[in-house]
Amino acid sequence: MKITHYLYNAFLIEHEDVKVAVDPGQNLWIFKLKSLIPKSEWPSVTHVVITHGDPDHHWHSDRLATACGAHVICGTGLTREVDGATLVVAPRGRALTSWIPIDNLHPLDVGESISLNGVHFEAVKTVHGPIAVPILGFTFRARPGPDERVGLGSMGFKITIGDTSILNLGDSVLVPEWDSVSADVLMLPIGGLGANTWTMDVDEALEAVKLVAPQRVIPCHYSVPFLWKRRFGVADDQRFKREAERLGVACTILRYGETVTI
């Protein structure tokens, strides 16, 4: 099995004829606004996972799904029923004003699961933290809620392919219920800004490692480009690696486009 990382929470997971794209979003650096997952990879994707509705996670999901006809898995909070049809919030729409259909869409609530073409998906509780964006000396703040686009539909997914399970936690703060979830590989954010802002920070992510007890952990969503900043949500990944390995967990740090084979 190959796992390739494309910044933020964008991953490709490949095994034999399966190719799962996780959070095919947009690079948010204003000097390089493009798809995180290269478009050359799109036609061969078999499954698309969307952990929530923010642009760096959801922006290209419908386009990718159209390019390959993949199954699309998301949380129920990212969808709504309109005239008997299940719609997903428009990836490039404003606020909660537009909703679109996506073929082969499979919304899951916490604890629900589905098997699709040899891949098993289980929805796991996650909680997106409030955001804080510094702009020209001011800080714009938004807290996820029922009428907010920020963190909409937040959901983690345990993805099982063959004998290997991979748990991706999206942009979540620490959730105690993860002590009942197990996985061989854990993907989790470490670039939180403290006080549960955005996501877990390094220390909180280490607590999550203790709860899930994976064999391998892959940190993500830290030191990423954002607007005019080259590195936002800066985190010490080497400290995280050292501490994770002290817990007996292998830690793989992946830069843009790097791959690990497990």
Secondary structure, DSSP 4 states (H G I P E B T S, - for coil): -EEEE-STT-EEEEETTEEEEE---B--BTTS-SBSS-GGGGGG--EEEE--SSHHHHTTHHHHHHHHT-EEEEEGGGEEEETTEEEEE-TTSSTTS-EE--TTEEEE-TT-EEEETTEEEEEE---PPPEEEEETTEEEEE---TT--TTTT--EEEEEETTEEEEE--S----GGGGG---SEEEEE----STT-SS--HHHHHHHHHHH--SEEEEES-SEEEBTEEEES---HHHHHHHHHHTT-EE----TT-EEE-
